Every structure is written in C-alpha cells, then in structure tokens.
Amino acid sequence: MKRDPANTAQAEEAFLTAMAIAQEQMARGFELRAALSSARLYGSTGRSAHAHVLLASALEGLSPTPEFPEIEQAQSLLVALTP
C-alpha cells in the first residue's frame, strides 16, 4: 500500500491469506490482527458492512484483556462501523 495506495487489492489479498493461515493454525490472536487490518482497509474503501461482518466473526468468543489490546481496538472499530 505504501507503493500504490490506490491499489488495495494486494493488501486485501495478503490480509485474507494471513487470516486463513491463522484460522488453519487456530491462532486466534493473529486471526484478529489480520481481521482488524482488513476491516480498516474495508472501512477506508467504503465497504463498512463487509468490515463489520469480518470483525464480528473474528471477535466471537473473545473478551478484552490488557495483554491483548487488539480486542478492544477491534470492538471499538466494530461499534464505529455499526450502521
């Protein structure tokens, strides 16, 4: 995205790949981080509904903890994306 901010396809593909690998390895923390990055990208490109679905799924069953601030960040973004 630094090279060509208008072309988000490669970043989107990388985030989705990261999520798939994290799901395969049952690494919920990495899955959430990739989902959070994807949701930010989707939100910035006018796809808030898609971002909301993605984050809601990744957050399912997770509760905020001081050791994992991404959960709170994702919850805040989820609220901001709520129609």
Contacts in CASP RR format, 6 or more apart in sequence:
PFRMAT RR
TARGET T0000
AUTHOR 0000-0000-0000
METHOD contacts of the structure
MODEL  1
MKRDPANTAQAEEAFLTAMAIAQEQMARGFELRAALSSARLYGSTGRSAH
AHVLLASALEGLSPTPEFPEIEQAQSLLVALTP
1 7 0 8 1.000
1 8 0 8 1.000
1 10 0 8 1.000
1 11 0 8 1.000
8 41 0 8 1.000
8 45 0 8 1.000
11 41 0 8 1.000
12 38 0 8 1.000
12 41 0 8 1.000
15 34 0 8 1.000
15 35 0 8 1.000
15 37 0 8 1.000
15 38 0 8 1.000
15 41 0 8 1.000
16 34 0 8 1.000
16 38 0 8 1.000
18 30 0 8 1.000
18 33 0 8 1.000
18 34 0 8 1.000
18 37 0 8 1.000
19 31 0 8 1.000
19 34 0 8 1.000
19 35 0 8 1.000
19 38 0 8 1.000
19 58 0 8 1.000
21 30 0 8 1.000
22 28 0 8 1.000
22 29 0 8 1.000
22 30 0 8 1.000
22 31 0 8 1.000
22 34 0 8 1.000
23 31 0 8 1.000
28 62 0 8 1.000
29 68 0 8 1.000
29 70 0 8 1.000
31 58 0 8 1.000
32 58 0 8 1.000
32 59 0 8 1.000
32 62 0 8 1.000
32 70 0 8 1.000
32 71 0 8 1.000
32 74 0 8 1.000
33 70 0 8 1.000
35 54 0 8 1.000
35 55 0 8 1.000
35 57 0 8 1.000
35 58 0 8 1.000
35 74 0 8 1.000
36 55 0 8 1.000
36 58 0 8 1.000
36 70 0 8 1.000
36 73 0 8 1.000
36 74 0 8 1.000
36 77 0 8 1.000
38 51 0 8 1.000
38 54 0 8 1.000
39 51 0 8 1.000
39 52 0 8 1.000
39 54 0 8 1.000
39 55 0 8 1.000
39 74 0 8 1.000
39 77 0 8 1.000
39 78 0 8 1.000
39 81 0 8 1.000
40 51 0 8 1.000
40 77 0 8 1.000
41 51 0 8 1.000
42 48 0 8 1.000
42 50 0 8 1.000
42 51 0 8 1.000
42 54 0 8 1.000
43 51 0 8 1.000
43 81 0 8 1.000
48 81 0 8 1.000
48 83 0 8 1.000
49 81 0 8 1.000
49 83 0 8 1.000
51 77 0 8 1.000
51 81 0 8 1.000
52 78 0 8 1.000
52 81 0 8 1.000
52 82 0 8 1.000
52 83 0 8 1.000
55 74 0 8 1.000
55 77 0 8 1.000
55 78 0 8 1.000
55 81 0 8 1.000
56 78 0 8 1.000
58 74 0 8 1.000
59 71 0 8 1.000
59 74 0 8 1.000
59 75 0 8 1.000
59 78 0 8 1.000
62 71 0 8 1.000
63 71 0 8 1.000
64 71 0 8 1.000
64 72 0 8 1.000
64 75 0 8 1.000
65 71 0 8 1.000
END
